[in-house]
């Protein structure tokens, strides 16, 4: 009887470990940042042009209701830029929905990075912030 209880306990612990690991790895696919979220682009997702990007960012990320989104290749070369536009009043510290349309053209499928940059008109480095999401860029 004791042997059976030990086996059951071991089996339950193994299942718990698997569930925790799956949760950990699934969490890696989401854009995790305390001040900005991206609703429709996950880590390592394939993207094609035109790409409509939607999400929410704290009002402090916007300047004059906008902030930039860059698409870069793996070496950091800029491929395209889009401007995210606040969909509500951005003069708040709360989350504000945004939309952006990113258009780009690449010759072949490549790895890249979407860079969401906090608009920082002061240019003071202590106010810089960004979210970087690795993506696979599909050629047209």
N, C-alpha and C positions, 0 to 999 in steps of 0.2 A: 504494500500500500504506500509506504514511504517513497519507494522508487518511482511509482506512478505520479505522485504529487510533485516530485522533483522534476520529472520529465515535463509535466504540464506547466510548471513554473518556468522552466527553460524555454519551452515553446512560446509562452506568452511574452517573455522577455525578448525573444528573437523577433516576434511580430512587432513589438513596440519599437525596437531599434529600426526595423525596416520602415515603419510609418514615420519616424522622426527623420530618417535619411531622405525619404521621398519628399517630405515637407521642406527640408533644407534645400534640396536641389530644385524643386519647383519654385521656391522663393527666388532663386537666382535668375529666373526668367523675367521677373518683374523689375520695373525701374524703381529702385528704393532710394528715396531722397526725402529729407524732412520738409523741403520747401517747394517741390515740384513733382508732379506725377504725369506719366504719359499713358493714356488709356489704350492706345492701339498699336504700339510698337514695343515688342519685348526684346530682351537681350538675344543676340544671334539670330534674329528674324531676317528673312529675305525681304528686301524692299524693292519696289519698282516705281518708276516715275510715271505720272505725278503721284506724290504721296501726300495725302491729307493727314495731318498730325493734329490730334486733339488731346487735351488733358486739362490739368489744373495747376496753377502756380500761385504762390502767395503774392499779394499785391506788391510786395517789396521787390519782386523780380522784374517788374515792369518799369519802364520810364516812358511817359506819354503813351501808356497803354500798349507798349510793344516790348519784345525782347527778341534777340536773334537766335536762330538755329542754324548750325553749320553741318555740312556733310563733308567728311574728310576721308581720304584713303588711309591705309595703314601707316604710311610715312608722315601723315599730318598735312598733306597737301589738300587744299580746299577744292572741293568739287562743285559745291553749290551752297547757297545761302537762302534761307527763308526767314520771314519776319512773322513771329507769333503775335496775334492780335487778341487783346482781352475782349471777352464777349459780354462782360458786365463792368461795373465801376471798379477800377483798379486801385483807387485811392483807399486801400485798406490793408491790414495785415492778414486778413483771412484769405482763403483760397479763392481764386478767380478762374473761371473756365477760359481756355484759349483755343485758337485754331490757327493752323498755318498750312500753306500749300508749298511743298518742296518739289521743284522740277529739276531734273538732272539728266545727263547723258553720259554713259560710259561705254567703251568699245567692247569690253568683256566683263563677265561676272567677276567681282572682286570683293575682298573684305574691306569694311569701312567702319566709321564711327560717326554716329549722330551726336553732336555737341550742343546741348542746350545751355546757353550762357545768360546769366543774370545781367540785365542791362545796368551798367554802372557808369553813369555820366560823370561821376567824380574822378574816375580813373585811379582811385586809391585802391591798392591791392587788397587791403583788409575788407573791402566790400565786394570783391570778386567771388563768384560762385558758379559752378557748372555741374551738369549731369552729363556723363558720357555713356552712350549705349552702343556696344559693338553690333554691327549689322552685316548682312551679306547684300551687296548691291548688285542687282540684276541688270544686265545690258538690255537695251531695246532691240 
